[in-house]
Amino acid sequence: MKTIFDFRAFLNFLGRNKLYTAINIFGFSISLMFVILLVTYTRQEYAVDQFQTNKERVFRLSDESNARFAPLIGRDLKDRYPEIETYVRLFATDEVATAGERHFKAKMLLSDPDFFRMFSFQLVEGDTAQVLRSKNGVLLSESFARKLFSEGNYLNKTVTIKGESVPVTGILRPFGNSQFLTPDVMLSFEGWLPQIIGWDGVLKQGYSSASFPLYLMLKPHADLSAKMPDMLSHLKTYYWPYKNDHVRELTIKPLTEVYLSDPRYAGELTRTGNKTLINTFFTVAMLILLFAVINYINLSTAQSESRAREMAVRRLLGCPRKALFTRLIVESVLLCILSLLIALLLARTAEPVFNRILQTDISVSDLFSVSSLGIGAGIVILLGFLTGVIPASVITRVRPIDVVRGSFRHKTKMIYNKILIGFQYLITIILLGCTLAMSRQIDMMLHADLGFDTANKLYLSIPDLNPGQSAGLKNRLVQIAGVEDVALARGIPMFGYNNTSGSWHDRPISIQIFGGDSSYLKIMGFRILRDNRTDDRKAIWLNETAMQAMELPDSASYCEYFKCPIAGIVQDFRYRDLTHPAEPCIIEHMQDNYWPWACIIQLTNLDSPVTLRTIERVYREYTGGMPCEYKTYDEVMHQQYAAQQRMSDILFGFTLVAILISALGILAMATYFIRQRSMEIAVRKVFGSTNREVLQRLVLHFVRYVLAAFVIAVPVIWYLMHDWLSQYVLRIPLNWTIFALAGLTALAIAVATVFGQSWRAANSNPVDAIKR
């Protein structure tokens, strides 16, 4: 036992080989840091809504492309199918909430009163059984209540929303790890929807507006899956999206699966995860850990000659091979434990950066449970065994006589090491290629031609201003220095639009509607392909796809579908992200009695802080202190592709770590290889080889591993990126420069890593090698 657990010799060995020790511990610690962060992240992502008491009974209704239904569908289904115990409809929006002189933009959620019966959310103050049952009551989140009121005791204080004073009847506890984001304000769905929407008929004509997520809670032990065909047939008899064949499928998704379902189903106050993204990150983290294991094996093997001398002496002194093997495994486990402790500190330090990049809220401290620590201990022991088994086998199987004679180094072929180094560079080149392709695609999307002018424009939301007030605000804004023009709009590409769906020539058709005042068309800079020169304010502009969908010739001057003249044709433009193809769109002149949604402000210079501050001041003065919120197209584009950008950033971080660890791995291999070939190098130099020839031979020996990895990596990169790019309508070509740059980068790193040692070996005195 003393032989196995006497680590003084091992500590002395680590002290003599500080570079070896630092590289091993650094590689393991960085790798384990990524693993810890991503295990915590993965665990949290797969645990969304797992705390819900009724999680086995709650389902979300959806079709093949959406998860929103008309207001009365829930009632109809509950009356028809006894398996349904209750239903909840939701609607999320932004509105201004006022308390005294304080005005704040609030994330609002309208819900049926059974929300707290269906979901396990709690109130800090208030009674969940009584709230949301009438218009006369509002729920506030703790953080938003503190913003509105400087003192506590929030219940029965009043908040003004849409001009009505409403008493506070409850304070929301944060929703926690749920698909639902905690709203600032919650209101009754039935009580407030008509006023929020601005249409009294939204509930009375309860089948026309398909805009509301619908959740069903089944009775205990009930199964609705067998009734889905009948439910689909029933909806086809009266509900227009199914009746007109706009949608054809109907599914119920279990609550715990909603979060990781299609991101198209996300709403204003719900979030979705990406299972593929989560699994990709976790897989890459495992590969990084594998890199560290490979490096440990390579470095340990590179140092095997000096350890073999020590083990040979112990063998000669009577220590059995099994005990020496166990000793080396235990040393490996201890090194892993030390690396894990350092990794935990690094993970805790990197936690805020990781949360910011992935827009999540993980905490490494969540892993400190008895079960997690037990699993972690088992993994570390297993990792220590896997990292130590090959070096221990190589070192302990040598005969002491071979070490004494000096023939040990020549008998160790390092076949495993060569394969592992090649694998490291294969993964590194794949990561480099994928990162380059993603970066180019994201850059292209951020600067893509959208079919209209996006330069120097501000989107200013004005939801609470009537037509007269909006016109007055426009007159004030155009007088500001630096403002070239202002348009009032209802529907703006990338910000929002209306939709109309119906049938045309027995085919379903869906058309997006954008509208604005007389300045709208000019400010937006739509590319006009044909202008019919009409002064009719009812005339509409159609995009190319709309003309094709309605089978209209280019010379058409009247649209039968909308029963109005055609003002002209505009080039297809993008109104959503580049995962969506061009769709039929029209641009109409906004009628004088329509409430505009926003102002589009054309600036001389978007970067002028004076102009922006003046716009904010004028808006607040005009609206009595309402918050001024504006966005630029650059901000919107970055928001649209934030998930892709996060994936690219994380992958770039992984790539840097992979490059570093791969460089350390090939450095270890170069160290050992040159030691093995020291006599061969000396003989070659004695027989006339120049230093340059020896250097070239040594460097080329390592370059061939990178070249072999590159040949395998190219088709893998092409396959992965071709699949990823296929989701975009506009995409970059996978040209040769991506592959070449990935390969050349890996090659340059490999050459730079081994050049120093190769140069020293090539310029060494052959007499020194022969003496050794």
C-alpha positions in Angstrom: 0.0 0.0 0.0 2.8 2.4 0.8 4.3 1.7 -2.6 1.0 2.6 -4.2 0.2 5.7 -2.2 3.7 7.2 -1.6 3.4 10.2 -3.9 6.7 12.0 -3.0 8.3 10.7 -6.2 5.3 11.8 -8.2 5.4 15.3 -6.7 9.1 15.5 -7.4 8.5 14.4 -11.0 5.8 17.2 -11.4 8.2 19.7 -9.9 11.0 18.7 -12.4 8.6 18.9 -15.3 6.7 22.1 -14.6 5.7 22.6 -18.3 4.2 19.1 -18.4 2.3 19.7 -15.2 1.0 23.1 -16.3 -0.2 21.9 -19.7 -2.0 18.9 -18.2 -3.7 20.8 -15.5 -4.6 23.7 -17.8 -6.0 21.5 -20.5 -8.1 19.5 -18.0 -9.3 22.6 -16.1 -10.4 24.5 -19.2 -12.1 21.5 -20.6 -13.9 20.7 -17.4 -14.9 24.3 -17.0 -16.8 24.1 -20.3 -18.3 20.7 -19.4 -19.5 22.1 -16.0 -21.1 25.1 -17.6 -22.7 23.2 -20.4 -23.9 20.3 -18.1 -25.5 22.9 -15.9 -27.1 24.6 -18.9 -28.3 21.4 -20.5 -29.7 20.2 -17.2 -31.6 23.4 -16.8 -32.9 23.5 -20.4 -34.3 19.9 -20.1 -35.9 20.8 -16.7 -38.1 23.6 -18.0 -41.6 23.4 -16.5 -40.7 20.1 -14.8 -41.8 21.7 -11.5 -45.4 22.1 -12.6 -47.7 20.0 -10.5 -50.1 19.4 -13.4 -47.4 18.9 -16.0 -48.8 15.5 -17.1 -52.2 16.9 -17.7 -51.5 20.2 -19.5 -51.1 20.4 -23.3 -50.7 23.2 -25.8 -52.9 23.0 -29.0 -51.1 23.7 -32.3 -51.3 23.2 -36.0 -48.4 22.5 -38.4 -47.2 26.1 -38.4 -48.6 28.0 -35.4 -50.0 27.6 -31.9 -52.6 30.4 -31.9 -56.4 30.0 -32.1 -59.5 32.1 -32.0 -60.9 33.1 -28.6 -63.9 30.8 -28.6 -62.1 27.6 -29.6 -61.2 26.6 -26.1 -64.8 26.9 -24.9 -66.1 24.9 -27.9 -63.6 22.0 -27.3 -64.3 21.9 -23.5 -68.1 21.6 -24.2 -67.6 18.9 -26.8 -64.9 16.7 -25.1 -65.5 15.7 -21.5 -61.8 14.8 -21.1 -60.9 18.6 -20.9 -61.2 20.0 -17.4 -60.4 23.6 -18.3 -58.5 25.8 -20.7 -56.4 29.0 -20.7 -56.1 31.6 -23.4 -53.2 34.0 -23.4 -52.3 37.2 -25.1 -49.1 39.2 -24.6 -48.5 42.8 -25.5 -46.6 45.9 -24.5 -48.5 48.8 -22.9 -47.7 51.8 -20.7 -48.6 51.5 -17.0 -48.8 54.7 -14.9 -48.8 55.3 -11.2 -48.8 59.0 -10.3 -46.1 60.7 -12.4 -44.3 57.5 -13.2 -44.9 56.0 -16.6 -43.3 52.7 -17.6 -43.6 50.4 -20.6 -44.8 47.0 -19.3 -44.8 43.5 -20.6 -48.4 42.5 -20.2 -50.0 39.1 -20.2 -53.8 38.6 -20.5 -55.0 35.3 -19.2 -58.1 33.4 -18.1 -58.5 33.0 -14.3 -57.6 29.3 -14.4 -54.0 30.2 -15.2 -53.0 29.7 -11.5 -55.1 26.5 -11.3 -53.4 25.1 -14.4 -49.8 26.2 -13.7 -48.0 26.1 -10.4 -47.1 29.8 -10.2 -47.5 31.6 -6.9 -48.3 35.1 -5.7 -46.3 36.9 -3.1 -49.5 38.7 -2.1 -53.0 38.0 -3.1 -55.3 35.0 -3.6 -54.7 32.9 -6.8 -58.3 31.7 -6.6 -59.8 35.2 -6.9 -57.5 37.1 -9.3 -58.1 37.6 -13.1 -61.8 37.0 -12.7 -62.9 40.6 -13.7 -61.6 43.7 -15.3 -61.3 45.4 -12.0 -57.9 44.0 -10.9 -54.3 43.9 -11.9 -51.3 41.7 -11.0 -47.8 43.1 -10.9 -44.4 41.5 -10.7 -42.3 42.3 -7.7 -39.7 44.2 -9.7 -42.3 46.2 -11.7 -44.2 47.1 -8.5 -41.0 48.5 -7.0 -40.6 50.6 -10.1 -44.1 52.0 -9.9 -44.3 52.5 -6.2 -41.4 53.7 -4.0 -42.9 52.1 -0.8 -44.3 48.7 -0.1 -47.8 47.5 0.7 -48.8 47.3 -3.0 -52.2 45.7 -2.6 -55.2 48.0 -3.5 -52.9 50.7 -4.9 -54.0 51.8 -8.3 -52.4 51.6 -11.7 -53.6 53.4 -14.8 -53.7 51.3 -18.0 -55.3 52.6 -21.2 -56.8 55.5 -19.3 -58.5 53.3 -16.6 -57.4 53.1 -12.9 -57.2 49.5 -11.7 -56.5 48.3 -8.2 -53.5 46.0 -7.6 -55.0 42.6 -6.4 -51.8 40.6 -6.3 -48.0 40.5 -6.6 -46.5 37.8 -8.8 -43.7 35.6 -7.6 -41.1 35.1 -10.4 -42.1 32.2 -12.7 -38.7 30.5 -12.4 -37.5 27.8 -14.9 -40.6 27.9 -17.1 -41.4 28.5 -20.8 -43.4 31.5 -19.5 -41.5 34.7 -18.8 -42.6 36.6 -15.8 -44.8 39.5 -17.0 -44.7 43.0 -15.6 -48.5 43.1 -15.5 -51.2 40.4 -15.7 -54.8 41.2 -16.6 -58.1 39.4 -17.2 -58.3 38.0 -20.8 -62.1 38.5 -21.0 -62.1 41.8 -19.3 -59.3 43.6 -21.1 -58.8 42.0 -24.5 -61.3 44.2 -26.4 -59.7 47.4 -25.0 -56.1 46.2 -25.5 -56.8 45.1 -29.1 -59.0 48.1 -29.8 -61.8 46.1 -31.3 -65.1 45.3 -29.5 -65.8 42.4 -31.8 -62.7 40.4 -30.9 -64.7 38.3 -28.4 -68.2 38.7 -29.9 -66.9 37.6 -33.3 -64.8 35.0 -31.6 -63.7 32.9 -34.6 -62.2 35.6 -36.8 -59.0 36.4 -35.0 -56.6 33.4 -34.7 -54.1 35.1 -32.4 -54.2 33.5 -29.0 -52.2 30.5 -27.5 -54.5 27.9 -26.1 -53.6 25.5 -23.3 -55.8 22.6 -22.3 -55.8 20.8 -18.9 -57.2 17.3 -19.0 -59.0 15.5 -16.2 -56.9 13.1 -14.2 -56.0 9.9 -16.2 -57.8 11.3 -19.3 -56.4 10.7 -22.7 -57.3 13.0 -25.5 -55.0 11.6 -28.2 -57.7 9.2 -29.5 -60.1 12.1 -30.0 -57.7 14.2 -32.1 -59.0 13.0 -35.5 -62.6 13.8 -34.5 -61.4 17.2 -33.1 -59.7 18.0 -36.5 -62.9 17.0 -38.4 -65.0 19.1 -36.1 -62.9 22.2 -36.6 -63.0 21.8 -40.3 -66.8 22.2 -40.2 -66.7 25.8 -38.9 -63.3 27.2 -38.1 -62.0 29.1 -41.2 -58.2 28.2 -41.1 -59.2 24.5 -41.3 -62.4 25.0 -43.4 -60.4 27.0 -46.0 -57.5 24.6 -46.0 -55.0 27.1 -44.7 -53.9 24.5 -42.1 -54.5 20.8 -42.1 -53.0 19.4 -38.9 -54.0 19.5 -35.2 -51.8 18.3 -32.4 -51.5 18.6 -28.6 -48.0 19.1 -27.3 -47.3 18.0 -23.6 -46.4 21.0 -21.4 -42.9 19.7 -20.7 -42.2 19.3 -24.4 -43.4 22.8 -25.5 -40.1 24.6 -24.6 -38.0 22.5 -26.9 -40.5 22.5 -29.7 -40.3 24.6 -32.9 -39.2 28.2 -32.1 -41.9 29.5 -34.5 -44.4 28.9 -31.7 -42.7 31.3 -29.3 -44.6 34.4 -28.3 -44.0 37.7 -26.6 -43.8 36.3 -23.1 -42.9 32.7 -23.9 -39.5 31.4 -24.7 -38.3 28.3 -26.6 -35.1 26.3 -26.5 -33.3 24.6 -29.4 -32.7 20.9 -28.7 -30.3 20.7 -31.6 -28.3 23.7 -30.3 -28.2 22.3 -26.8 -27.1 18.9 -27.9 -24.5 20.4 -30.3 -23.0 22.5 -27.5 -22.9 19.5 -25.2 -21.3 17.3 -27.9 -18.6 19.9 -28.6 -17.9 20.2 -24.8 -17.4 16.5 -24.7 -15.0 16.7 -27.6 -13.0 19.4 -25.8 -12.8 17.1 -22.8 -11.7 14.3 -25.1 -9.0 16.7 -26.3 -7.7 17.1 -22.8 -7.7 13.3 -22.3 -5.7 12.9 -25.5 -3.3 15.5 -24.4 -2.8 13.8 -21.0 -2.1 10.5 -22.8 0.3 12.2 -25.2 2.1 14.2 -22.6 2.4 11.2 -20.2 3.7 9.1 -23.0 6.2 11.9 -24.0 7.5 11.8 -20.4 7.5 8.0 -20.3 11.2 7.6 -20.6 12.0 9.4 -17.3 9.1 7.7 -15.6 10.2 4.3 -17.0 13.6 4.7 -15.3 11.9 5.3 -12.0 9.5 2.3 -12.5 12.4 0.1 -13.6 14.3 0.9 -10.4 11.2 0.0 -8.4 10.7 -3.2 -10.3 14.4 -4.1 -9.6 13.7 -3.4 -5.9 10.8 -5.9 -5.9 7.7 -3.8 -6.6 5.2 -5.8 -8.6 4.0 -4.5 -12.0 0.4 -4.4 -10.8 1.2 -2.1 -7.9 3.1 0.3 -10.3 0.2 0.2 -12.7 -2.2 1.1 -9.9 0.1 3.8 -8.7 0.1 5.6 -12.1 -3.7 5.3 -12.3 -4.1 6.9 -8.9 -1.7 9.7 -9.9 -3.9 10.3 -12.9 -7.1 10.4 -10.7 -5.5 12.9 -8.4 -4.5 15.1 -11.3 -8.1 15.0 -12.5 -9.4 15.9 -9.0 -7.1 18.9 -8.8 -8.1 20.0 -12.3 -11.8 19.6 -11.3 -11.4 21.9 -8.3 -9.7 24.5 -10.5 -12.4 24.1 -13.1 -15.2 24.8 -10.6 -13.5 28.1 -9.7 -13.1 28.9 -13.4 -16.7 28.0 -14.1 -17.9 30.2 -11.3 -15.9 33.1 -12.6 -17.0 32.5 -16.2 -20.7 32.1 -15.3 -21.7 35.7 -15.9 -20.1 35.8 -19.4 -21.7 32.4 -20.3 -25.1 33.7 -19.1 -24.7 36.8 -21.2 -23.7 35.0 -24.4 -26.5 32.4 -24.1 -29.0 34.7 -22.5 -29.7 32.3 -19.8 -29.5 32.3 -16.0 -27.6 29.2 -14.8 -25.8 28.8 -11.5 -23.0 26.3 -11.0 -23.9 26.1 -7.4 -27.0 24.2 -8.5 -24.7 21.2 -9.1 -23.7 21.0 -5.4 -26.2 18.4 -4.3 -25.4 15.0 -2.9 -26.5 13.1 -6.1 -24.6 15.5 -8.4 -21.4 15.3 -6.3 -21.7 11.5 -6.3 -22.0 11.4 -10.0 -19.2 13.9 -10.4 -16.9 11.9 -8.2 -17.6 8.8 -10.3 -17.0 10.6 -13.5 -13.7 12.0 -12.3 -12.5 8.5 -11.2 -13.5 7.1 -14.5 -11.8 10.0 -16.3 -8.6 9.4 -14.3 -8.6 5.8 -15.2 -9.2 6.5 -18.9 -6.4 9.1 -19.1 -4.0 7.0 -17.1 -4.5 3.5 -18.5 -2.5 3.9 -21.8 0.5 5.7 -20.2 0.5 3.2 -17.3 0.5 0.3 -19.7 3.3 1.7 -21.8 5.5 2.5 -18.8 5.0 -0.6 -16.7 5.2 -3.1 -19.5 8.8 -2.2 -20.3 11.6 -4.5 -19.1 14.1 -2.9 -16.8 16.9 -4.1 -19.0 15.5 -2.1 -21.9 15.6 1.0 -19.8 19.2 0.4 -18.7 20.3 -0.2 -22.3 18.4 2.8 -23.6 16.4 0.8 -26.1 13.1 1.7 -24.6 12.6 4.9 -26.5 13.1 3.1 -29.8 10.5 0.4 -29.0 7.7 2.9 -28.3 6.1 3.6 -31.6 3.4 6.1 -30.4 0.8 4.6 -32.8 -2.0 5.7 -30.4 -0.6 9.1 -30.1 -0.4 9.7 -33.8 -4.0 8.6 -34.3 -5.2 10.8 -31.4 -3.3 13.8 -32.7 -4.8 13.3 -36.1 -8.3 13.1 -34.5 -7.6 16.3 -32.6 -6.8 18.2 -35.8 -9.7 16.7 -37.6 -12.1 18.1 -35.0 -10.2 21.4 -34.9 -10.5 21.9 -38.7 -14.2 21.0 -38.6 -14.8 23.6 -35.9 -12.8 26.2 -37.8 -14.7 25.5 -41.0 -18.1 25.6 -39.3 -17.3 28.8 -37.4 -16.1 30.5 -40.6 -19.2 29.5 -42.6 -21.5 30.6 -39.8 -19.8 33.9 -39.4 -20.0 34.6 -43.1 -23.7 33.7 -43.2 -24.5 35.8 -40.2 -22.6 38.8 -41.6 -24.4 38.4 -44.9 -27.8 38.3 -43.2 -27.0 41.4 -41.1 -26.1 43.3 -44.3 -28.5 41.7 -46.7 -30.5 43.8 -49.2 -34.1 43.6 -47.7 -35.7 45.2 -50.7 -36.2 48.6 -49.1 -34.0 51.3 -47.5 -33.0 50.7 -43.9 -30.4 53.5 -43.5 -30.8 56.2 -40.8 -34.3 55.2 -39.8 -35.9 55.1 -36.3 -39.0 53.0 -35.4 -40.8 54.9 -32.7 -43.8 53.1 -31.2 -46.9 55.2 -30.6 -49.6 52.7 -29.6 -51.7 55.1 -27.4 -52.0 58.1 -29.7 -55.2 58.5 -31.7 -55.0 59.7 -35.4 -55.2 63.4 -34.5 -52.5 63.1 -31.8 -50.3 61.1 -34.1 -50.5 63.8 -36.7 -49.6 66.4 -34.1 -46.6 64.5 -33.0 -45.4 64.1 -36.6 -45.6 67.9 -37.1 -43.4 68.4 -34.0 -40.9 65.7 -35.0 -40.3 67.1 -38.5 -39.3 70.4 -37.1 -36.3 68.8 -35.2 -32.9 69.5 -36.7 -31.5 66.3 -38.2 -34.9 64.9 -39.0 -35.5 64.7 -42.7 -39.0 63.3 -42.8 -41.6 61.3 -40.7 -44.2 58.8 -41.7 -47.1 57.4 -39.7 -47.5 53.6 -40.3 -49.5 50.5 -39.6 -47.3 47.7 -40.6 -43.6 48.0 -41.1 -41.2 45.3 -42.5 -39.3 43.6 -39.6 -41.5 45.3 -37.0 -45.0 44.1 -37.6 -47.9 43.8 -40.1 -51.5 42.7 -40.6 -52.6 39.6 -42.3 -55.6 38.6 -44.3 -56.3 35.1 -45.4 -58.9 33.7 -47.7 -59.4 31.8 -50.9 -58.7 32.8 -54.5 -59.7 30.6 -57.4 -60.4 27.8 -54.9 -56.9 28.1 -53.5 -56.0 29.3 -50.0 -54.1 32.6 -50.0 -52.5 34.6 -47.2 -51.4 38.2 -47.8 -49.5 40.5 -45.5 -50.7 44.1 -45.2 -48.4 47.1 -44.7 -49.8 50.7 -44.6 -48.8 54.3 -43.9 -49.5 57.9 -44.7 -48.5 59.8 -47.8 -44.8 59.9 -46.7 -44.6 56.1 -46.0 -43.7 54.8 -49.4 -41.0 57.4 -50.0 -39.3 57.0 -46.6 -39.3 53.2 -46.7 -37.7 53.3 -50.1 -39.5 50.3 -51.6 -38.2 49.5 -55.1 -41.0 50.5 -57.5 -41.1 48.3 -60.6 -44.2 49.9 -62.1 -46.1 53.1 -61.2 -49.7 53.4 -62.5 -49.7 57.0 -61.6 -53.1 57.0 -59.8 -54.3 59.5 -57.2 -56.9 57.2 -55.8 -56.2 56.9 -52.1 -57.8 53.4 -52.1 -55.3 52.1 -54.6 -52.8 49.5 -53.3 -49.3 48.5 -54.2 -48.6 44.8 -54.7 -45.3 43.0 -54.6 -44.2 40.6 -57.3 -45.3 37.5 -55.3 -48.7 39.0 -54.7 -49.1 39.6 -58.4 -48.2 36.0 -59.1 -50.4 34.6 -56.3 -53.4 36.4 -57.7 -52.5 35.6 -61.3 -52.4 39.2 -62.4 -50.6 40.4 -65.5 -47.9 43.1 -65.1 -50.3 45.6 -66.9 -53.2 45.0 -64.4 -54.7 48.2 -63.0 -57.4 46.6 -60.8 -57.3 44.0 -58.0 -60.4 41.9 -57.9 -59.5 40.2 -54.6 -59.3 43.5 -52.7 -61.9 45.3 -55.0 -59.6 48.3 -55.5 -57.3 49.9 -58.1 -53.6 48.9 -58.3 -51.2 51.8 -57.6 -48.3 49.8 -58.9 -45.9 47.0 -58.4 -43.0 46.9 -55.9 -40.1 44.5 -55.8 -40.4 41.7 -53.3 -39.1 42.7 -49.9 -38.2 40.9 -46.7 -40.5 41.5 -43.8 -39.3 38.6 -41.6 -35.9 36.9 -41.2 -34.2 35.1 -44.0 -35.6 31.7 -43.0 -38.8 32.8 -44.7 -39.3 33.1 -48.5 -40.9 36.0 -50.2 -44.7 36.0 -49.6 -47.6 38.0 -51.1 -47.7 41.6 -49.6 -49.6 44.8 -50.3 -48.9 48.4 -49.3 -52.0 50.5 -48.7 -52.6 54.1 -47.9 -53.6 54.4 -44.3 -57.1 55.9 -43.8 -57.4 59.1 -41.8 -59.4 57.4 -39.0 -57.0 54.5 -38.6 -54.8 54.5 -35.4 -51.1 54.3 -36.5 -48.8 52.0 -34.7 -45.5 53.8 -35.1 -43.6 56.7 -36.6 -40.8 56.0 -39.1 -38.3 58.8 -38.7 -35.8 59.4 -41.4 -32.6 61.0 -39.9 -29.7 62.8 -41.6 -27.4 60.9 -39.2 -28.4 58.1 -37.0 -25.4 58.5 -34.8 -26.3 62.1 -33.7 -26.9 62.0 -30.0 -28.3 65.6 -30.0 -31.0 64.6 -32.5 -31.9 61.5 -30.6 -32.1 63.3 -27.2 -34.3 66.0 -28.8 -36.7 63.3 -30.2 -36.9 61.8 -26.8 -37.6 65.2 -25.1 -40.2 66.2 -27.7 -42.0 62.8 -27.4 -42.1 63.0 -23.6 -43.4 66.6 -23.6 -46.0 65.8 -26.2 -47.3 62.6 -24.4 -47.1 63.9 -20.9 -44.0 62.0 -19.8 -44.7 58.6 -21.5 -41.5 56.5 -22.1 -39.9 57.0 -25.5 -38.8 53.7 -27.0 -37.3 53.6 -30.5 -35.3 51.0 -32.4 -33.1 51.0 -35.5 -33.0 48.4 -38.2 -29.5 47.4 -37.1 -30.9 46.5 -33.7 -33.8 44.6 -35.1 -31.6 42.6 -37.4 -29.2 41.7 -34.6 -32.2 40.6 -32.5 -33.5 38.4 -35.3 -30.3 36.6 -35.6 -29.3 36.7 -32.0 -29.7 32.9 -31.6 -27.4 32.2 -34.6 -24.9 34.8 -33.3 -24.8 33.1 -29.9 -24.2 29.8 -31.5 -21.4 31.2 -33.6 -19.9 32.9 -30.5 -20.0 29.7 -28.4 -18.6 27.7 -31.3 -15.8 30.3 -31.8 -14.9 29.9 -28.1 -14.8 26.2 -28.4 -12.7 26.5 -31.5 -10.1 28.6 -29.7 -9.9 26.1 -26.9 -9.7 23.2 -29.4 -6.8 25.0 -31.2 -5.0 25.7 -28.0 -5.4 22.1 -26.7 -4.5 20.6 -30.1 -1.3 22.8 -30.2 -0.3 21.5 -26.8 -1.0 17.9 -27.9 1.2 18.2 -31.0 3.8 19.9 -28.9 3.9 16.8 -26.6 4.1 14.5 -29.6 6.9 16.6 -31.1 8.8 16.4 -27.8 8.7 12.7 -27.6 9.2 12.1 -31.4 12.4 14.2 -31.4 13.7 12.4 -28.3 13.2 9.1 -30.1 14.9 10.3 -33.3 17.8 12.1 -31.7 20.3 9.4 -32.7 18.8 9.2 -36.2 19.2 13.0 -36.6 22.8 12.8 -35.4 23.6 10.1 -37.9 22.0 12.0 -40.8 24.0 15.1 -40.0 27.2 13.1 -39.7 26.5 11.7 -43.2 26.0 15.1 -44.7 22.4 16.2 -44.2 22.2 20.0 -43.7 20.3 21.6 -40.8 17.7 22.8 -43.3 17.0 19.3 -44.6 16.7 17.9 -41.1 14.4 20.7 -40.1 12.2 20.2 -43.2 12.0 16.5 -42.5 10.9 16.9 -38.9 8.3 19.6 -39.7 6.9 17.6 -42.6 6.5 14.6 -40.3 3.9 16.5 -38.3 2.3 18.3 -41.2 1.2 15.0 -42.8 -1.2 14.4 -39.8 -2.8 17.8 -40.4 -3.1 17.1 -44.1 -4.7 13.7 -43.5 -7.2 15.4 -41.0 -7.9 18.1 -43.6 -8.9 15.5 -46.3 -11.4 13.9 -43.9 -12.7 17.2 -42.5 -13.6 18.8 -45.9 -16.7 16.5 -46.6 -17.7 16.7 -43.0 -17.7 20.5 -43.0 -19.6 20.5 -46.3 -22.3 18.2 -45.0 -22.8 20.0 -41.7 -22.9 23.5 -43.1 -25.0 22.5 -46.2 -27.6 21.2 -43.8 -27.4 24.3 -41.5 -27.5 26.8 -44.4 -30.5 25.1 -46.0 -32.8 26.8 -43.6 -32.1 30.2 -45.1 -33.6 31.6 -48.3 -30.5 33.7 -48.9 -27.3 31.9 -48.1 -23.6 32.1 -48.8 -22.0 29.6 -51.2 -19.7 27.0 -49.6 -16.8 28.0 -51.7 -13.2 26.7 -51.5 -12.0 29.6 -49.4 -13.8 28.4 -46.3 -12.1 25.0 -46.4 -8.8 26.4 -47.4 -8.7 29.0 -44.6 -9.7 26.3 -42.0 -7.0 24.0 -43.3 -4.3 26.7 -43.6 -5.1 27.9 -40.1 -4.7 24.4 -38.6 -1.5 23.9 -40.6 0.0 27.2 -39.5 -0.7 26.4 -35.9 0.8 22.9 -36.2 4.0 24.3 -37.9 4.3 27.1 -35.4 4.0 24.6 -32.5 6.6 22.1 -33.7 9.0 24.6 -35.4 10.9 25.6 -32.3 11.7 22.1 -31.1 12.4 20.9 -34.6 14.8 23.9 -35.2 16.7 23.1 -32.0 17.0 19.4 -32.9 18.2 20.2 -36.4 20.8 22.6 -35.1 22.0 20.5 -32.2 25.5 19.0 -32.1 25.4 15.3 -33.3 28.1 14.5 -30.8 25.8 15.3 -27.9 23.2 12.9 -29.1 25.7 10.1 -29.7 27.1 10.6 -26.2 23.6 10.1 -24.7 
